[in-house]
Amino acid sequence: MVADQRGGFASQARQHLSTLAEPVWWLASSPGRLAEGAHDLVTTRSRLLADNERLTRELQVNASRLHRLAAVAEENQRLRELLGGTRGYRLEAKLAGIIDVDLDPSRQRILLDAGSDDGVRVGQAMIDAGGVLGQVIEVTPRRATALLLTDPEHAVPVQVARSGLRTIAFGTGRTDMLRLPNIPQSADIRVGDRLVTSGIGGRFPAGFPVGTIEQLHPDDTRLFVVAQARPAARLDRGLEVLLVNNTLDAVDDGPPLPPPPPPANEAPQESPAAATATEGDPAPAPAEQEPTP
């Protein structure tokens, strides 16, 4: 004890023993550390899996919303193009949806989801974002049947936008071709000319695109030219159409006219109040005249 107090041998021995015992303590505490680390690892992995699942769901929802917004944007653009076709014209337009299409070569018609209850009438012109699509030929209270531009029984008065030449475009039964027969040899028409409605007949408003000339060739008699045109309307695409017809502008006649004055041979009528006030009163005495000198 005296040597320990003077030389500190016991303290040095305890330090050496502590150094030697550190690996033992580390090994003894390893299971606890391993269990705690495993718990943290499992907790972290579970949290990451939950976060991953939540973010995946949010991504799916946002993707669906993005797709929906893209579809709405496309529909908005398509409707803007449809409504843009009426600029510059005084028209009455109604939007209708296509519910059935019949593109048989001998019968090219479509069925619309609007009828007479919605204001649809026989003879209304039908257009889409590209141009003239056809006309309504049959109407029921809730449905309407329209004849397409390319039906063999359909014809529309057209005009060459460049030269003003007027002619008639007939359907051929093909969705990619219109036929314009009986064009004079001297007519000013070329491949690439744009055809628009001429407005003759009043059924198709003037100025709507009809097609583009793609081919010119003489007929069998060699006296006239036959033209072939590609329709401007999107006959094999689209889900909506516009039904259009010309409308007369209301004329402003100004303010209403005043009532006519009473005839000159009729005395003005007294009001009932005036008649009541004078009834029963004695007639006023005539005024006395001053004597003349």
Helices and strands as residue ranges (DSSP letters): H 2-7, H 9-84, E 91-104, E 107-112, G 116-118, E 125-127, E 132-139, E 144-148, E 155-160, E 166-171, E 178-184, E 194-197, E 209-218, E 224-231, E 240-246, H 272-278
